[in-house]
Amino acid sequence: MRSTSPQQTLKEVFGFDDFRGGQQAVVSRVLEGHSTAAIFATGAGKSLCYQLPALHLPHLTLVVSPLLALMQDQLAFLTRHGVAAASIDSTQDRDATREVMERAKSGELKILMVSVERLKNERFRNFLRQVQISLLVVDEAHCLSEWGHNFRPDYLKLPDYQRDFAIPQVLLLTATATPTVIADMSEKFAIAPDNVITTGFYRPNLELLVAPAMEDRQQQLINWLKPQMQPGSEAPTIIYVTLQQTAEQVAKALAAQGIAAQAYHAGLDSQRRDAIQRQFMGGESPCIVATIAFGMGIDKGDIRNVVHFDLPKSIENYSQEIGRAGRDGLPSTCLTMAGRDGLRVLENFVYGDTPEYAGIYRLLEEIATAGQAPDRQWEVLLNTLSRDTNIRLLPLKTLLVRLEMHGIIAPRYAFLAEYRLRYHLEPSELVGRFEGERAAFVRLIIDNIPIARTWGTVDFDRLHHAGQAQQIDASRARVITALEYFQDKGWLTLEGKRMTDVYEVRQPGFAIEALASQLYDECLHRERIEIDRLQAMLALFESESCLTRRLAEHFGDSTFGDSTFDALPDGEQGRCGHCSVCYGRPVRLPDAPPQPALSKADFQRYATPLIERHTEQLGQPLTAQRLAHFLCGLTMPIFTPLKARTLNGFAVFEQRAYPEVREWTQAMLGQ
């Protein structure tokens, strides 16, 4: 704990002369012991709001961050400034993780960064209970709210974790929270209104342009961008697209015109993505054509252009993405090449996440069955449950959290279902390192884990029964503890897989049909909210009033006038003077080209192959919902064993509206 003032720490550690925006207000409240929320525009310096207090608080600051890239970027910054910070993530080996834990236990570490999923690990939670924690920081805190644009079910458990680990206060950080989301976040952590600090969303150096998409959108982009890409003076540019294939196509078209552009998307391997990101950050590669997989954790000050070649997913996504431009304060341009042609794809993503009623019913049947067992324990392998219920992983996780909130189930612990090991020394030598009962226990383990060539699979039931016969405690917990100790000593390698979550069924006698209907209605309500969010985004781009003002108002920033917006020459207030509307160029977005009517011939050609395979392999008729998913290119777990992607007809109607395709399939199937 530092004896210097926060102002001195700001200068001596971080090298800044003064706080920016609302930073000082947030730091003061945190150091006074208040739970606080910081709603800052992208690039306004949210991270310092926990980094500086962490050096003044007596114990560990635990940061929950949604993406590895965010953690790595912030850790690199902290390391450069000599702050004792570390992360625990999936890329580390066991030794690295153990070293971080030891540093945290000893008090050496000031900041520990983890993903929210890490908190589901029972061993990690046990470790945290052994460490005193001063502050829980929730980065990208809008993920807490079901009304937010990027709701993550696991975030809902964070208030429980705060209580479980006896953490006295919390700091919520986000750049994209509407007033509704702010209220929801604050209520979950009992944050007083006076401790919610919001900076204005107005960025005077950002020019917001909306251009109706022309028929040849690629050429339109080339014509706009090429003058800014003269060799030796290229303007760093990010171009956002919806689909991976579009990223590849646009990057190729730009490269053919002499613009050094690279595609970036989740379909590339991690090494390739890392290399592209490093080249962009280092100035070697001036232009990235990316899906939204790119940008989180990027802190490059001189990005001059952010272009939306396709519509963004929401106003919140748009705000976050344009916020990557002009962080150095210099003039930068945010261009949206808007048309309604990409709207169908975005809407279909929303419809694709809504599970079938039958899947929800199947899920509840499984829970009810588990509730009849004496211990009422329900073991869940998420991937297996997803396949069995035909519910995609994210909606499935959301349903499980909803069932927790309804009091039907309660999480108890998680464990790895399978372990295997490989010895690094002779088993007899391993036994020889122990005496008495311990030696007998080790011999029992060795005798009951047969090795096939190099690896042996641990059978816990076999070990337990063998232990009972010899009156030796060979419980699962003791065996795992022993094997982990052997690995720590370097005597063997232990690998675990198939994470299993264990729940207790709290209300075994619930009414399945009524609850299934309620949950399905909640899913449909969520679907409607997301579709409305897309319509709100279109309304923003078609606005006839200042775009910057409309954007700020969406996030509850209504402080217009001299203090926020420049007065235009005619004296009018509440206008930025540097957006399409203020330039006198409001737009109407062109409609998507009309599609020919769907016919019986289309059904015969595109639907029949899946209908036949579904009936042949599953022995049951195909529902209109599944068929519509197939034709619109929306994945379902059931499509994997059916190899549906290989069939003629998959994604053939991805540019059509899902409700239209589903209504047509219902009529054709007579459902």
C-alpha positions as CSV (number, residue, x, y, z in Angstrom):
1,M,0.0,0.0,0.0
2,R,1.5,3.3,-1.1
3,S,2.0,6.3,1.2
4,T,2.1,8.7,-1.7
5,S,-1.0,10.6,-3.0
6,P,-2.9,9.3,-6.1
7,Q,-1.7,12.4,-7.9
8,Q,2.0,11.5,-7.2
9,T,1.3,7.9,-8.3
10,L,-0.2,9.2,-11.5
11,K,3.0,11.1,-12.3
12,E,5.6,8.7,-10.9
13,V,4.2,5.4,-12.0
14,F,2.1,6.1,-15.0
15,G,3.9,9.2,-16.3
16,F,0.7,11.4,-16.6
17,D,0.6,15.0,-15.3
18,D,-3.2,15.2,-14.9
19,F,-6.2,12.9,-14.7
20,R,-8.5,12.9,-17.7
21,G,-12.3,13.3,-17.8
22,G,-13.9,11.5,-14.8
23,Q,-10.8,9.5,-13.8
24,Q,-10.1,11.5,-10.6
25,A,-13.8,11.2,-9.5
26,V,-13.7,7.4,-10.0
27,V,-10.3,7.0,-8.3
28,S,-11.4,9.1,-5.3
29,R,-14.6,7.1,-4.8
30,V,-12.8,3.8,-5.0
31,L,-10.1,4.9,-2.5
32,E,-12.9,6.1,-0.2
33,G,-14.3,2.5,-0.2
34,H,-17.3,3.0,-2.4
35,S,-18.5,0.5,-5.0
36,T,-18.4,2.6,-8.2
37,A,-19.3,2.4,-11.9
38,A,-17.3,4.2,-14.6
39,I,-19.1,4.7,-17.9
40,F,-16.5,6.3,-20.1
41,A,-16.4,6.6,-23.9
42,T,-14.1,4.2,-25.7
43,G,-10.5,5.4,-25.3
44,A,-11.2,7.8,-22.4
45,G,-9.0,5.9,-20.0
46,K,-11.2,3.5,-18.0
47,S,-8.3,1.1,-17.2
48,L,-6.4,3.7,-15.1
49,C,-9.5,3.9,-12.8
50,Y,-8.5,0.5,-11.4
51,Q,-4.8,0.4,-12.1
52,L,-4.0,3.4,-9.9
53,P,-6.2,2.5,-6.9
54,A,-4.8,-1.0,-7.0
55,L,-1.4,0.5,-5.9
56,H,-3.0,2.2,-2.9
57,L,-5.4,-0.6,-1.7
58,P,-4.0,-3.0,0.9
59,H,-4.8,-6.2,-0.9
60,L,-5.2,-7.8,-4.3
61,T,-7.3,-6.2,-7.1
62,L,-9.1,-9.0,-9.0
63,V,-10.0,-8.0,-12.6
64,V,-12.6,-9.9,-14.6
65,S,-12.2,-9.3,-18.3
66,P,-14.1,-10.9,-21.2
67,L,-11.3,-11.3,-23.7
68,L,-7.7,-12.6,-23.6
69,A,-6.6,-9.8,-26.0
70,L,-7.9,-7.2,-23.5
71,M,-6.0,-8.8,-20.6
72,Q,-2.7,-9.1,-22.6
73,D,-2.8,-5.5,-23.7
74,Q,-3.4,-4.2,-20.2
75,L,-0.8,-6.5,-18.7
76,A,1.8,-5.3,-21.2
77,F,1.0,-1.7,-20.2
78,L,1.2,-2.5,-16.4
79,T,4.5,-4.4,-16.9
80,R,6.0,-1.4,-18.7
81,H,5.2,0.7,-15.7
82,G,6.6,-1.7,-13.1
83,V,3.2,-2.7,-11.7
84,A,3.1,-6.2,-10.2
85,A,0.3,-7.6,-12.4
86,A,-0.5,-11.1,-13.9
87,S,-3.2,-13.1,-15.5
88,I,-4.4,-16.7,-15.3
89,D,-5.6,-17.8,-18.7
90,S,-6.0,-20.9,-20.9
91,T,-2.7,-20.3,-22.7
92,Q,-0.6,-20.9,-19.6
93,D,0.9,-24.2,-18.5
94,R,0.4,-25.5,-15.0
95,D,3.8,-24.2,-13.7
96,A,3.0,-20.6,-14.9
97,T,-0.4,-20.7,-13.2
98,R,1.0,-22.1,-10.0
99,E,3.6,-19.3,-9.9
100,V,0.9,-16.6,-10.3
101,M,-1.1,-18.1,-7.5
102,E,1.9,-18.2,-5.2
103,R,2.7,-14.5,-6.0
104,A,-1.0,-13.7,-5.1
105,K,-0.9,-15.6,-1.9
106,S,2.4,-14.0,-0.8
107,G,1.0,-10.5,-1.3
108,E,3.5,-9.7,-4.0
109,L,0.9,-9.3,-6.7
110,K,-1.3,-6.2,-6.8
111,I,-3.5,-7.0,-9.9
112,L,-4.7,-10.4,-11.1
113,M,-6.7,-10.6,-14.3
114,V,-9.0,-13.6,-15.2
115,S,-11.9,-14.5,-17.4
116,V,-15.3,-14.9,-15.9
117,E,-15.3,-18.6,-16.9
118,R,-12.2,-19.1,-14.6
119,L,-14.5,-18.5,-11.6
120,K,-16.5,-21.6,-12.4
121,N,-13.4,-23.7,-11.6
122,E,-13.8,-25.1,-8.1
123,R,-10.0,-25.2,-7.4
124,F,-9.6,-21.6,-8.5
125,R,-12.4,-20.5,-6.2
126,N,-10.8,-22.3,-3.3
127,F,-7.5,-20.5,-4.1
128,L,-9.3,-17.1,-4.1
129,R,-10.8,-17.8,-0.6
130,Q,-7.2,-18.0,0.6
131,V,-6.4,-14.5,-0.7
132,Q,-7.5,-11.2,0.7
133,I,-9.0,-9.1,-2.1
134,S,-9.6,-5.4,-1.8
135,L,-11.5,-4.7,-5.1
136,L,-13.4,-6.6,-7.8
137,V,-13.1,-4.9,-11.2
138,V,-15.6,-5.9,-13.9
139,D,-14.4,-4.9,-17.3
140,E,-16.9,-4.6,-20.1
141,A,-19.5,-4.6,-17.3
142,H,-22.5,-4.1,-19.7
143,C,-22.2,-7.9,-20.2
144,L,-23.9,-8.1,-16.8
145,S,-27.2,-6.8,-18.1
146,E,-29.7,-8.8,-20.2
147,W,-30.7,-5.4,-21.7
148,G,-27.1,-4.9,-22.9
149,H,-25.8,-5.6,-26.4
150,N,-23.4,-8.3,-25.3
151,F,-25.1,-10.1,-22.4
152,R,-23.0,-13.0,-21.0
153,P,-24.8,-15.3,-18.7
154,D,-21.8,-16.1,-16.5
155,Y,-21.5,-12.4,-15.6
156,L,-24.8,-12.7,-13.7
157,K,-23.0,-14.7,-11.1
158,L,-20.5,-12.0,-10.3
159,P,-22.5,-10.5,-7.4
160,D,-22.6,-13.9,-5.8
161,Y,-18.8,-14.3,-6.2
162,Q,-18.3,-10.9,-4.6
163,R,-20.1,-12.1,-1.5
164,D,-18.5,-15.6,-1.6
165,F,-14.9,-14.1,-1.7
166,A,-15.8,-11.4,0.8
167,I,-14.7,-8.6,-1.5
168,P,-15.6,-5.3,0.1
169,Q,-16.2,-3.2,-3.1
170,V,-16.6,-3.4,-6.8
171,L,-15.7,-1.2,-9.8
172,L,-17.7,-1.6,-13.0
173,L,-16.1,-0.4,-16.3
174,T,-17.8,0.0,-19.6
175,A,-17.9,2.2,-22.7
176,T,-21.3,1.2,-24.0
177,A,-24.1,1.3,-21.4
178,T,-27.5,2.9,-22.0
179,P,-29.4,4.4,-19.0
180,T,-31.4,1.1,-18.7
181,V,-28.2,-0.9,-18.6
182,I,-26.5,1.4,-16.1
183,A,-29.5,1.1,-13.8
184,D,-29.5,-2.7,-14.1
185,M,-25.7,-2.9,-13.4
186,S,-25.9,-0.6,-10.5
187,E,-28.8,-2.5,-8.9
188,K,-27.0,-5.8,-9.1
189,F,-24.1,-4.4,-7.1
190,A,-26.0,-1.9,-5.0
191,I,-24.1,1.1,-6.4
192,A,-25.4,4.4,-5.3
193,P,-26.3,6.9,-8.1
194,D,-23.7,9.4,-6.8
195,N,-21.1,6.7,-7.4
196,V,-21.9,6.3,-11.1
197,I,-19.5,8.4,-13.1
198,T,-20.3,9.1,-16.7
199,T,-18.2,11.1,-19.1
200,G,-19.7,12.6,-22.2
201,F,-19.8,10.5,-25.3
202,Y,-19.0,13.4,-27.6
203,R,-15.7,13.1,-29.5
204,P,-15.0,16.4,-31.2
205,N,-12.3,15.0,-33.5
206,L,-14.5,12.2,-35.0
207,E,-16.3,12.9,-38.2
208,L,-19.4,10.7,-38.5
209,L,-20.3,10.0,-42.2
210,V,-23.1,7.8,-43.5
211,A,-23.0,7.1,-47.3
212,P,-25.8,5.1,-49.0
213,A,-24.2,1.9,-50.3
214,M,-23.9,1.9,-54.1
215,E,-24.4,-1.2,-56.3
216,D,-20.6,-1.7,-56.5
217,R,-19.8,-1.2,-52.9
218,Q,-16.2,-2.4,-53.2
219,Q,-15.4,0.2,-55.9
220,Q,-17.1,2.8,-53.8
221,L,-14.8,1.9,-50.9
222,I,-11.7,1.9,-53.2
223,N,-12.6,5.4,-54.6
224,W,-13.0,6.8,-51.1
225,L,-9.9,5.2,-49.5
226,K,-7.3,5.2,-52.3
227,P,-6.4,8.9,-52.0
228,Q,-5.6,8.3,-48.3
229,M,-3.3,5.4,-49.0
230,Q,-0.4,7.0,-50.9
231,P,2.8,5.1,-50.4
232,G,4.7,6.4,-47.3
233,S,1.7,8.3,-45.9
234,E,-1.0,5.6,-45.6
235,A,-3.8,6.4,-43.1
236,P,-4.2,3.6,-40.6
237,T,-7.7,2.1,-41.3
238,I,-10.0,-0.6,-39.9
239,I,-12.8,-1.8,-42.2
240,Y,-15.5,-3.8,-40.5
241,V,-17.6,-6.5,-42.3
242,T,-20.1,-9.1,-41.1
243,L,-18.9,-12.3,-42.7
244,Q,-15.4,-13.9,-42.9
245,Q,-15.8,-14.4,-46.7
246,T,-16.5,-10.7,-47.1
247,A,-13.3,-9.8,-45.2
248,E,-11.3,-12.0,-47.6
249,Q,-13.1,-10.6,-50.7
250,V,-12.7,-6.9,-49.8
251,A,-9.1,-7.3,-48.7
252,K,-8.3,-9.0,-52.0
253,A,-10.1,-6.2,-54.0
254,L,-8.2,-3.5,-52.1
255,A,-4.8,-5.3,-52.6
256,A,-5.5,-5.5,-56.3
257,Q,-5.8,-1.7,-56.4
258,G,-2.5,-1.3,-54.6
259,I,-3.9,-0.8,-51.1
260,A,-2.0,-3.0,-48.6
261,A,-5.0,-4.6,-46.9
262,Q,-5.1,-7.8,-44.9
263,A,-8.2,-9.8,-43.8
264,Y,-8.6,-10.6,-40.1
265,H,-11.3,-13.0,-38.8
266,A,-11.9,-16.0,-36.5
267,G,-11.4,-18.4,-39.4
268,L,-7.6,-17.7,-39.3
269,D,-5.4,-19.6,-36.9
270,S,-4.3,-17.7,-33.8
271,Q,-0.7,-17.2,-35.0
272,R,-1.8,-15.6,-38.2
273,R,-4.2,-13.3,-36.4
274,D,-1.5,-12.3,-33.9
275,A,0.9,-11.6,-36.7
276,I,-1.6,-9.4,-38.5
277,Q,-2.4,-7.5,-35.3
278,R,1.3,-6.9,-34.6
279,Q,1.9,-5.6,-38.1
280,F,-1.1,-3.2,-37.8
281,M,-0.1,-2.0,-34.4
282,G,3.5,-1.5,-35.6
283,G,2.5,0.5,-38.7
284,E,3.7,-2.2,-41.1
285,S,0.2,-3.0,-42.3
286,P,-2.0,0.1,-42.8
287,C,-5.3,-1.4,-43.5
288,I,-7.2,-4.3,-41.8
289,V,-10.5,-5.7,-43.2
290,A,-12.0,-7.5,-40.2
291,T,-15.0,-9.0,-38.6
292,I,-15.7,-7.8,-35.1
293,A,-13.2,-10.4,-33.8
294,F,-10.7,-7.5,-34.3
295,G,-10.3,-4.5,-32.1
296,M,-11.0,-5.5,-28.5
297,G,-7.9,-4.5,-26.6
298,I,-6.5,-2.5,-29.4
299,D,-5.0,0.8,-28.2
300,K,-3.5,2.3,-31.3
301,G,-3.7,6.1,-31.1
302,D,-3.4,7.1,-34.8
303,I,-6.2,5.1,-36.4
304,R,-7.5,7.7,-38.9
305,N,-10.5,5.8,-40.4
306,V,-13.0,3.3,-39.1
307,V,-15.2,2.1,-42.0
308,H,-18.3,0.0,-41.7
309,F,-18.6,-1.8,-45.0
310,D,-21.5,-3.7,-43.6
311,L,-24.0,-2.6,-41.0
312,P,-22.7,-2.9,-37.4
313,K,-24.7,-5.3,-35.1
314,S,-26.1,-2.5,-32.9
315,I,-25.6,1.1,-31.9
316,E,-23.5,-0.1,-29.0
317,N,-21.2,-2.1,-31.3
318,Y,-21.0,0.9,-33.6
319,S,-20.0,3.2,-30.8
320,Q,-17.4,0.8,-29.5
321,E,-15.9,0.3,-33.0
322,I,-15.8,4.0,-34.0
323,G,-14.3,4.6,-30.6
324,R,-11.0,3.0,-31.9
325,A,-10.5,6.0,-34.2
326,G,-8.6,9.1,-33.3
327,R,-7.5,8.3,-29.8
328,D,-4.7,10.7,-30.2
329,G,-7.2,13.5,-30.5
330,L,-6.5,14.3,-34.2
331,P,-9.2,14.4,-36.8
332,S,-10.4,11.0,-37.8
333,T,-13.3,9.7,-40.0
334,C,-15.9,7.1,-39.3
335,L,-17.7,6.1,-42.5
336,T,-20.7,3.8,-42.6
337,M,-21.5,2.5,-46.1
338,A,-25.1,1.7,-45.2
339,G,-27.7,-0.3,-47.0
340,R,-30.4,-2.7,-46.0
341,D,-29.0,-5.6,-47.9
342,G,-26.9,-6.7,-44.9
343,L,-29.8,-6.3,-42.4
344,R,-31.2,-9.8,-43.2
345,V,-28.0,-11.5,-42.2
346,L,-27.8,-9.6,-38.9
347,E,-31.5,-10.3,-38.2
348,N,-31.0,-14.0,-39.0
349,F,-28.1,-14.2,-36.5
350,V,-30.7,-13.1,-33.9
351,Y,-33.3,-15.7,-35.0
352,G,-30.6,-18.4,-35.0
353,D,-30.1,-18.1,-31.3
354,T,-33.7,-18.8,-30.4
355,P,-34.0,-22.5,-29.3
356,E,-36.8,-24.8,-30.2
357,Y,-39.6,-25.3,-27.7
358,A,-38.9,-29.0,-27.9
359,G,-35.3,-28.5,-26.9
360,I,-36.3,-26.5,-23.9
361,Y,-38.8,-29.2,-22.9
362,R,-36.1,-31.9,-23.3
363,L,-33.8,-29.9,-21.1
364,L,-36.4,-29.6,-18.3
365,E,-37.2,-33.3,-18.6
366,E,-33.6,-34.1,-17.9
367,I,-33.5,-31.8,-14.9
368,A,-36.7,-33.3,-13.5
369,T,-35.3,-36.8,-13.9
370,A,-32.1,-35.8,-12.0
371,G,-34.3,-34.3,-9.3
372,Q,-35.8,-37.7,-8.5
373,A,-32.4,-39.1,-7.5
374,P,-31.7,-39.3,-3.7
375,D,-28.9,-36.6,-3.9
376,R,-30.8,-34.5,-6.5
377,Q,-27.4,-33.9,-8.3
378,W,-27.4,-33.1,-12.0
379,E,-24.1,-33.5,-13.9
380,V,-23.8,-31.5,-17.0
381,L,-21.3,-31.8,-19.9
382,L,-22.3,-28.6,-21.8
383,N,-21.3,-29.9,-25.3
384,T,-23.2,-33.1,-24.8
385,L,-26.3,-31.3,-23.4
386,S,-26.2,-28.9,-26.3
387,R,-26.2,-31.8,-28.8
388,D,-28.9,-33.7,-26.9
389,T,-31.3,-30.7,-26.6
390,N,-30.3,-29.1,-30.0
391,I,-29.7,-25.8,-28.3
392,R,-26.6,-23.8,-29.2
393,L,-24.1,-23.2,-26.4
394,L,-24.7,-19.5,-25.7
395,P,-28.6,-19.8,-25.5
396,L,-28.1,-23.0,-23.4
397,K,-25.9,-21.2,-20.9
398,T,-28.4,-18.4,-20.8
399,L,-31.2,-20.9,-20.1
400,L,-29.2,-22.5,-17.3
401,V,-28.7,-19.1,-15.6
402,R,-32.4,-18.4,-16.0
403,L,-33.2,-21.7,-14.3
404,E,-30.9,-20.6,-11.5
405,M,-32.8,-17.3,-11.2
406,H,-36.1,-19.2,-11.2
407,G,-34.7,-21.3,-8.2
408,I,-35.0,-24.6,-10.1
409,I,-31.3,-25.4,-10.0
410,A,-28.2,-24.2,-8.1
411,P,-24.6,-24.7,-9.1
412,R,-22.5,-26.7,-6.7
413,Y,-19.1,-27.4,-8.2
414,A,-17.3,-28.4,-11.4
415,F,-14.8,-31.1,-12.1
416,L,-12.9,-32.6,-15.0
417,A,-14.6,-35.8,-16.1
418,E,-11.6,-37.5,-17.5
419,Y,-7.9,-37.6,-16.5
420,R,-5.0,-39.3,-18.1
421,L,-1.3,-39.5,-17.1
422,R,2.1,-40.3,-18.4
423,Y,5.0,-41.2,-16.0
424,H,8.4,-39.5,-16.1
425,L,10.0,-42.0,-13.8
426,E,9.5,-45.7,-13.2
427,P,6.4,-46.5,-11.1
428,S,8.4,-48.6,-8.6
429,E,10.6,-45.6,-8.0
430,L,7.5,-43.5,-7.4
431,V,6.3,-45.9,-4.7
432,G,9.8,-45.9,-3.2
433,R,9.5,-42.2,-2.3
434,F,6.8,-43.0,0.3
435,E,6.3,-45.1,3.3
436,G,3.6,-47.0,5.1
437,E,0.0,-46.3,4.2
438,R,1.0,-43.6,1.7
439,A,3.2,-46.1,-0.2
440,A,0.3,-48.6,-0.3
441,F,-1.9,-45.8,-1.6
442,V,0.6,-45.0,-4.4
443,R,0.9,-48.7,-5.3
444,L,-2.9,-48.9,-5.5
445,I,-3.0,-46.0,-7.9
446,I,-0.2,-47.5,-10.1
447,D,-1.8,-51.0,-10.1
448,N,-5.2,-49.7,-11.1
449,I,-4.2,-47.2,-13.9
450,P,-3.1,-49.5,-16.8
451,I,-0.8,-47.8,-19.2
452,A,-1.5,-48.2,-23.0
453,R,1.8,-47.5,-24.7
454,T,2.5,-44.1,-23.0
455,W,-0.7,-42.8,-21.4
456,G,-3.0,-44.3,-18.8
457,T,-6.6,-43.2,-18.2
458,V,-7.7,-42.7,-14.6
459,D,-10.8,-44.8,-13.6
460,F,-12.0,-43.3,-10.3
461,D,-14.7,-46.0,-9.7
462,R,-12.1,-48.8,-10.1
463,L,-9.7,-47.0,-7.8
464,H,-12.4,-46.4,-5.2
465,H,-13.5,-50.1,-5.2
466,A,-9.9,-51.3,-5.1
467,G,-9.3,-49.0,-2.1
468,Q,-12.4,-50.4,-0.3
469,A,-11.0,-53.9,-0.7
470,Q,-7.7,-52.9,0.8
471,Q,-9.2,-50.5,3.4
472,I,-7.3,-47.6,1.8
473,D,-9.0,-44.2,1.2
474,A,-8.9,-43.9,-2.6
475,S,-11.6,-41.3,-3.0
476,R,-11.7,-39.1,-6.1
477,A,-10.5,-36.0,-4.2
478,R,-7.5,-37.8,-2.6
479,V,-6.5,-39.4,-5.9
480,I,-6.6,-36.0,-7.8
481,T,-4.7,-34.3,-5.0
482,A,-2.0,-37.0,-5.1
483,L,-1.7,-36.9,-8.9
484,E,-1.5,-33.1,-8.9
485,Y,1.3,-33.3,-6.3
486,F,3.1,-35.8,-8.5
487,Q,2.8,-33.5,-11.4
488,D,4.1,-30.5,-9.3
489,K,7.1,-32.6,-8.5
490,G,7.7,-33.4,-12.2
491,W,7.2,-37.2,-11.7
492,L,4.3,-37.4,-14.2
493,T,2.2,-35.3,-16.6
494,L,-1.5,-35.1,-15.8
495,E,-4.1,-34.0,-18.4
496,G,-7.8,-33.3,-17.7
497,K,-10.6,-32.8,-20.1
498,R,-14.5,-32.7,-20.3
499,M,-15.4,-30.1,-17.7
500,T,-18.5,-31.3,-15.9
501,D,-20.7,-28.9,-14.0
502,V,-22.7,-30.3,-11.1
503,Y,-26.0,-28.6,-10.1
504,E,-28.4,-29.4,-7.3
505,V,-32.1,-29.6,-8.4
506,R,-33.8,-27.3,-5.9
507,Q,-37.4,-27.8,-7.0
508,P,-37.7,-31.3,-8.4
509,G,-41.5,-31.2,-8.7
510,F,-41.7,-28.2,-11.1
511,A,-44.3,-28.2,-13.8
512,I,-42.4,-29.0,-17.0
513,E,-44.9,-27.8,-19.6
514,A,-45.6,-24.5,-17.8
515,L,-42.0,-23.7,-17.3
516,A,-41.0,-24.6,-20.8
517,S,-43.7,-22.2,-22.2
518,Q,-42.4,-19.5,-19.9
519,L,-38.8,-19.9,-20.9
520,Y,-39.7,-20.1,-24.6
521,D,-41.7,-16.9,-24.2
522,E,-38.6,-15.2,-22.6
523,C,-36.5,-16.3,-25.5
524,L,-38.9,-14.8,-28.0
525,H,-39.0,-11.6,-25.9
526,R,-35.2,-11.5,-26.1
527,E,-35.4,-12.0,-29.8
528,R,-37.8,-9.1,-30.2
529,I,-35.4,-6.8,-28.2
530,E,-32.5,-7.7,-30.4
531,I,-34.5,-7.1,-33.6
532,D,-35.7,-3.7,-32.2
533,R,-32.0,-2.9,-31.5
534,L,-31.2,-3.4,-35.2
535,Q,-34.1,-1.1,-36.1
536,A,-32.9,1.5,-33.7
537,M,-29.5,1.4,-35.4
538,L,-31.1,2.0,-38.9
539,A,-33.1,4.9,-37.4
540,L,-29.8,6.4,-36.2
541,F,-28.2,6.2,-39.7
542,E,-31.4,7.6,-41.3
543,S,-31.6,10.5,-38.8
544,E,-32.4,13.9,-40.0
545,S,-30.9,15.5,-36.8
546,C,-27.3,15.6,-35.8
547,L,-25.8,12.0,-35.8
548,T,-23.4,12.8,-33.0
549,R,-26.2,14.2,-30.8
550,R,-28.4,11.2,-31.5
551,L,-25.6,8.8,-30.6
552,A,-24.8,10.7,-27.3
553,E,-28.5,10.7,-26.4
554,H,-28.7,7.0,-26.9
555,F,-26.2,6.6,-24.0
556,G,-28.0,9.1,-21.8
557,D,-25.7,12.1,-22.5
558,S,-28.0,15.0,-23.0
559,T,-25.6,17.8,-22.0
560,F,-25.8,19.8,-25.2
561,G,-25.0,23.4,-25.8
562,D,-21.8,25.3,-25.4
563,S,-20.2,22.8,-23.0
564,T,-20.6,19.8,-25.2
565,F,-21.2,20.7,-28.8
566,D,-19.8,23.5,-30.9
567,A,-22.1,26.3,-32.0
568,L,-22.4,26.3,-35.7
569,P,-21.8,29.6,-37.5
570,D,-25.6,30.4,-37.5
571,G,-25.6,30.0,-33.7
572,E,-27.6,26.8,-33.6
573,Q,-26.8,24.7,-30.5
574,G,-26.9,20.9,-30.1
575,R,-25.2,20.1,-33.4
576,C,-21.7,18.9,-33.9
577,G,-21.0,20.5,-37.2
578,H,-19.0,17.5,-38.4
579,C,-21.4,14.7,-39.4
580,S,-23.4,13.9,-42.5
581,V,-26.5,15.6,-41.3
582,C,-24.7,18.7,-40.2
583,Y,-23.1,18.8,-43.6
584,G,-26.6,18.8,-45.1
585,R,-26.5,15.2,-46.3
586,P,-29.0,13.1,-44.4
587,V,-29.5,9.7,-46.1
588,R,-32.2,7.2,-46.8
589,L,-30.8,3.7,-46.9
590,P,-31.3,1.8,-50.1
591,D,-33.5,-1.2,-49.9
592,A,-32.1,-4.7,-50.4
593,P,-32.7,-5.9,-54.0
594,P,-36.1,-7.7,-54.4
595,Q,-36.0,-11.5,-54.2
596,P,-38.0,-13.8,-56.5
597,A,-41.0,-15.5,-54.9
598,L,-40.3,-18.9,-53.3
599,S,-41.7,-21.8,-55.2
600,K,-42.5,-25.6,-54.9
601,A,-39.5,-26.2,-57.2
602,D,-37.2,-24.4,-54.7
603,F,-38.6,-26.6,-51.9
604,Q,-38.0,-29.7,-53.9
605,R,-34.5,-28.7,-54.9
606,Y,-33.2,-27.3,-51.6
607,A,-35.3,-28.7,-48.8
608,T,-35.8,-32.3,-49.8
609,P,-32.2,-33.5,-49.2
610,L,-32.3,-32.5,-45.6
611,I,-35.9,-33.8,-45.1
612,E,-34.8,-37.2,-46.4
613,R,-31.5,-37.4,-44.4
614,H,-33.3,-36.2,-41.2
615,T,-36.0,-38.8,-41.5
616,E,-33.5,-41.6,-42.4
617,Q,-31.1,-40.9,-39.6
618,L,-33.4,-39.6,-36.8
619,G,-36.6,-41.4,-37.7
620,Q,-38.7,-38.3,-37.1
621,P,-40.2,-35.6,-39.3
622,L,-38.3,-32.3,-39.8
623,T,-39.8,-29.2,-38.2
624,A,-40.3,-25.9,-40.1
625,Q,-37.9,-24.2,-37.7
626,R,-35.1,-26.6,-38.3
627,L,-35.6,-26.4,-42.1
628,A,-35.6,-22.6,-42.0
629,H,-32.4,-22.6,-40.0
630,F,-30.8,-24.9,-42.6
631,L,-31.9,-22.9,-45.6
632,C,-30.8,-19.6,-44.0
633,G,-27.4,-21.0,-43.0
634,L,-28.1,-20.9,-39.3
635,T,-26.3,-23.7,-37.4
636,M,-27.9,-26.0,-35.0
637,P,-26.1,-28.8,-33.0
638,I,-28.2,-31.4,-34.7
639,F,-26.8,-30.4,-38.1
640,T,-23.3,-31.7,-37.1
641,P,-24.2,-35.4,-37.0
642,L,-26.5,-34.9,-40.0
643,K,-23.6,-33.3,-41.9
644,A,-26.1,-30.7,-43.0
645,R,-23.5,-28.3,-44.3
646,T,-22.6,-30.8,-47.1
647,L,-26.1,-30.8,-48.5
648,N,-27.3,-28.8,-51.4
649,G,-29.5,-26.0,-49.9
650,F,-27.5,-25.1,-46.8
651,A,-27.5,-21.3,-46.6
652,V,-29.1,-20.9,-50.0
653,F,-31.5,-18.3,-48.5
654,E,-29.1,-16.5,-46.1
655,Q,-30.0,-13.1,-47.7
656,R,-33.7,-13.7,-47.2
657,A,-35.6,-12.8,-44.0
658,Y,-35.8,-15.7,-41.6
659,P,-39.5,-15.2,-40.7
660,E,-40.4,-15.3,-44.5
661,V,-38.5,-18.6,-45.0
662,R,-39.9,-20.1,-41.8
663,E,-43.5,-19.2,-42.8
664,W,-42.9,-20.7,-46.3
665,T,-41.5,-23.9,-44.8
666,Q,-44.5,-24.2,-42.5
667,A,-46.9,-23.9,-45.4
668,M,-44.9,-26.4,-47.5
669,L,-44.7,-28.9,-44.6
670,G,-48.3,-28.4,-43.6
671,Q,-47.3,-27.5,-40.0
